[in-house]
Amino acid sequence: MTTHLKTYFTHSRSLAIGAIFASVGFLFGNWVTWIPYVKQKFALSDAQLGLLLLSMPLASTLTNPLSALILNRFGMRATTIWGLTGMALAYSLPVNVPYLWMTSIGLGLMGIGIAFTNVAMNTCVTSIERQDGIYIMSTSHGMFSAGGMIGSALASILMGLKVSPALHIAGVSVLIISVAFIARPIVMSIHEEKRTTTEVPKFAWPNRILMGMIAISFCTNVTEGTMADWTAVYMRDIVKSNDFYIGWGFAFYALFMASGRFIGDSLIPRYGSRKILVSGGILAAIGIMIAVLLPHTSTAILGFGMVGAGVSCGAPILYGSAARVPGMAKGAGLAAMNTFSLAGFLAGPAIIGLVSSALNLSFAIGLVAILALIWAFLSSRSKLY
């Protein structure tokens, strides 16, 4: 069960790309914990916050069709390093700027960085898997979740200690840029696979098989987006947790997600992608209902943790499958799936905010349980690679 983890952490290229995944997660985990602070700073309603949170996924979705072009023009290795560096620089904007429109621009710049870095680092993973004959996709996504867990927990603790947001964020940006600098020589050693003459370096419309993956990914993205953008707000506004615990809902979500992904490279070959996706959707639905029906600090944290376990192997399975769809250029399958499935991240925050304003946040989050059951149903009928 853990043999693949030993391989992963003793394999220099796997570890280097894992550090990139963890860094992206660390940035994201820090940001989501500061969302309630931004909401309070600008006196936003849930609907207004939902619209603000559109900035990052909207920029990602609009930019994503260019990912395959950028990847083929500059290479997956350079795109990975410079994409992460750009995200670290943009991260300092959303929390520190004095005007709401500047916050939106900062989130948009982070979204652009995510679009390019996401496709590039996942393409690096598939290249390492092919070249070295190892399975590392799920564990790499586990590193993202571990980074998110640590980032969220750290931000929550520092928030409770009343550390200045500017000081905290400056430290995070410097740390991530340092990781990119240290990892760069090893990441650049990954063999850059050349495009064949039949591959077209541009966005490609998805075929029928890829559309099935996109439908599932839309549901998992809505779930992930809801957990990322609204757990901290839920812990503060509904559960009434103090500042020290505001980030722990997302932290435990990320912890269980990371745990599932760390063992995913062992579980997926053993039980099959379809069975794991179906079970994950059911588990996520149960976790959401626990958090909604029992809104206490301990039960909410437990419920969000179950959602993390349920969604954990979704992205590794779907990214790996999209990257291996026959007849599509390098990065094109990933870029196409991202462009459409990120609509979940795009629609999720706004819909949750609007429903919350009209009814309440508990009901809005509870609706996501239905999507989790839909992804379980679709997974039982889709073709995966």
ABEGO torsion letter per residue (X at the ends): XAAAAAAAAABAAAAAAAAAAAAAAAAAAAAAAAAAAAAAAAGBBAAAAAAAAAAAAAAAAAAAAAAAAAAAAAEAAAAAAAAAAAAAAAAAAAAABABAAAAAAAAAAAAAAAAAAAAAAAAAAAAAAAAAGBBAAAAAAAAAAAAAAAAAAAAAAAAAAGBBAAAAAAAAAAAAAAAAAAAAAAAAABBBBBBBAABBBBBBBBBAAAAAAAAAAAAAAAAAAAAAAAAAAAAAAAAGBBAAAAAAAAAAAAAAAAAAAAAAAAAAAAAEAAAAAAAAAAAAAAAAAAAAABBBAAAAAAAAAAAAAAAAAAAAAAAAAAAABBGBBBGAAAAAAAAAAAAAAAAAAAAAAAAAAABBAAAAAAAAAAAAAAAAAAAAABBBX
